């Protein structure tokens, strides 16, 4: 009897092992074990991004950064100028020269940059030495760029300025908003350029609202005439600049709503016409 019972127990164990339902968990475990048997050095596990585990993936963290206040104000102002209606007198400042035109003008005007502090110091020392030796110092007039809002305004009013460059990002804009119209009235070619810091490098300053050129050398006269003609066509004689109102752009959510409404109206019209 004991031998028969042991035989039936072994038979039952074999049947239960062969016909037992395999769960997903058991399959995963068996697969994991099989992988380990294949290559024990590299085991494929799910990544864990909790503290002290796997390296975090690269993300765009710009939304999580605490930006300085001046950057926030700059961005808010940009969005505001896109939303509200901007008068043409202010909107014209956004119509700056393109990269090719601005590079040409900057290349020409760098030749007329005023002397630096060190150059001025050497010139004065040399003049003092010539004076002590009873020599006549060189009193040759040097043609350089003029800067400073009041100085440039005087040059434009007296028609001594041959070319005026105005920075597009002057803040507050009321400082220079009247200058383009003055240049038009006095028939002085002008242009809007990016930006006041780059304009300041021409005159060795941190920034400059505007610069003016009063005299041109003979070797640069032909190139300057071409630039002046292009600027007159683009700014002085372009009456659309004073008629075009800026802004009026809606946000992306409002744009999607308007498009959805437009599509709904079109579907409604199609239904009416099909009937």
TANOR-V226763 format. One record per residue. N is the residue number from 1. PSI is psi in whole degrees, -180 to 180 (999 if undefined). Layout:
# TANOR-V226763
n:N psi:PSI
n:N psi:PSI
This chain:
# TANOR-V226763
n:1 psi:-39
n:2 psi:-40
n:3 psi:-38
n:4 psi:-43
n:5 psi:-41
n:6 psi:-37
n:7 psi:-44
n:8 psi:-35
n:9 psi:-44
n:10 psi:-40
n:11 psi:-41
n:12 psi:-40
n:13 psi:-42
n:14 psi:-44
n:15 psi:-43
n:16 psi:-35
n:17 psi:-43
n:18 psi:-37
n:19 psi:8
n:20 psi:132
n:21 psi:130
n:22 psi:124
n:23 psi:167
n:24 psi:-35
n:25 psi:-43
n:26 psi:-35
n:27 psi:-46
n:28 psi:-43
n:29 psi:-43
n:30 psi:-38
n:31 psi:-41
n:32 psi:-43
n:33 psi:-41
n:34 psi:-41
n:35 psi:-41
n:36 psi:-35
n:37 psi:-35
n:38 psi:-53
n:39 psi:100
n:40 psi:-13
n:41 psi:-35
n:42 psi:107
n:43 psi:126
n:44 psi:109
n:45 psi:156
n:46 psi:140
n:47 psi:143
n:48 psi:114
n:49 psi:19
n:50 psi:172
n:51 psi:131
n:52 psi:10
n:53 psi:-131
n:54 psi:157
n:55 psi:135
n:56 psi:145
n:57 psi:161
n:58 psi:132
n:59 psi:160
n:60 psi:105
n:61 psi:10
n:62 psi:-30
n:63 psi:-17
n:64 psi:-6
n:65 psi:138
n:66 psi:94
n:67 psi:150
n:68 psi:159
n:69 psi:-37
n:70 psi:-31
n:71 psi:-42
n:72 psi:-44
n:73 psi:-39
n:74 psi:-43
n:75 psi:-40
n:76 psi:-40
n:77 psi:-40
n:78 psi:-45
n:79 psi:-40
n:80 psi:-41
n:81 psi:-24
n:82 psi:-31
n:83 psi:-53
n:84 psi:162
n:85 psi:122
n:86 psi:130
n:87 psi:153
n:88 psi:-33
n:89 psi:-29
n:90 psi:-36
n:91 psi:-26
n:92 psi:-22
n:93 psi:-21
n:94 psi:-12
n:95 psi:71
n:96 psi:169
n:97 psi:149
n:98 psi:179
n:99 psi:-43
n:100 psi:-46
n:101 psi:-44
n:102 psi:-37
n:103 psi:-37
n:104 psi:-47
n:105 psi:-45
n:106 psi:-36
n:107 psi:-41
n:108 psi:-41
n:109 psi:-20
n:110 psi:-25
n:111 psi:-22
n:112 psi:18
n:113 psi:139
n:114 psi:164
n:115 psi:150
n:116 psi:176
n:117 psi:-40
n:118 psi:-40
n:119 psi:-40
n:120 psi:-40
n:121 psi:-46
n:122 psi:-38
n:123 psi:-42
n:124 psi:-38
n:125 psi:-42
n:126 psi:-41
n:127 psi:-38
n:128 psi:-40
n:129 psi:-40
n:130 psi:-36
n:131 psi:-39
n:132 psi:-30
n:133 psi:13
n:134 psi:37
n:135 psi:153
n:136 psi:120
n:137 psi:155
n:138 psi:113
n:139 psi:39
n:140 psi:134
n:141 psi:133
n:142 psi:129
n:143 psi:113
n:144 psi:169
n:145 psi:143
n:146 psi:139
n:147 psi:171
n:148 psi:126
n:149 psi:-45
n:150 psi:-40
n:151 psi:-46
n:152 psi:-39
n:153 psi:-43
n:154 psi:-41
n:155 psi:-37
n:156 psi:-42
n:157 psi:-37
n:158 psi:3
n:159 psi:29
n:160 psi:-22
n:161 psi:133
n:162 psi:-23
n:163 psi:138
n:164 psi:130
n:165 psi:131
n:166 psi:133
n:167 psi:142
n:168 psi:-13
n:169 psi:35
n:170 psi:135
n:171 psi:121
n:172 psi:150
n:173 psi:-19
n:174 psi:-19
n:175 psi:-37
n:176 psi:6
n:177 psi:-22
n:178 psi:-16
n:179 psi:-41
n:180 psi:-39
n:181 psi:-35
n:182 psi:-40
n:183 psi:-37
n:184 psi:-43
n:185 psi:-40
n:186 psi:0
n:187 psi:44
n:188 psi:123
n:189 psi:135
n:190 psi:169
n:191 psi:153
n:192 psi:132
n:193 psi:161
n:194 psi:134
n:195 psi:-174
n:196 psi:-27
n:197 psi:-42
n:198 psi:-36
n:199 psi:-34
n:200 psi:-28
n:201 psi:-26
n:202 psi:-29
n:203 psi:18
n:204 psi:43
n:205 psi:164
n:206 psi:-41
n:207 psi:159
n:208 psi:131
n:209 psi:-38
n:210 psi:155
n:211 psi:155
n:212 psi:146
n:213 psi:128
n:214 psi:-35
n:215 psi:149
n:216 psi:139
n:217 psi:158
n:218 psi:-38
n:219 psi:-20
n:220 psi:3
n:221 psi:-43
n:222 psi:-45
n:223 psi:-39
n:224 psi:-39
n:225 psi:-41
n:226 psi:-43
n:227 psi:-44
n:228 psi:-39
n:229 psi:-42
n:230 psi:-41
n:231 psi:-36
n:232 psi:-43
n:233 psi:-38
n:234 psi:-32
n:235 psi:-58
n:236 psi:-44
n:237 psi:3
n:238 psi:97
n:239 psi:-14
n:240 psi:-25
n:241 psi:-35
n:242 psi:4
n:243 psi:-22
n:244 psi:121
n:245 psi:135
n:246 psi:178
n:247 psi:-156
n:248 psi:11
n:249 psi:133
n:250 psi:164
n:251 psi:174
n:252 psi:-36
n:253 psi:-45
n:254 psi:-36
n:255 psi:-41
n:256 psi:-39
n:257 psi:-43
n:258 psi:-41
n:259 psi:-39
n:260 psi:-42
n:261 psi:-43
n:262 psi:-42
n:263 psi:-40
n:264 psi:-41
n:265 psi:-39
n:266 psi:-41
n:267 psi:-40
n:268 psi:-40
n:269 psi:-39
n:270 psi:-40
n:271 psi:-40
n:272 psi:-42
n:273 psi:-34
n:274 psi:-30
n:275 psi:999
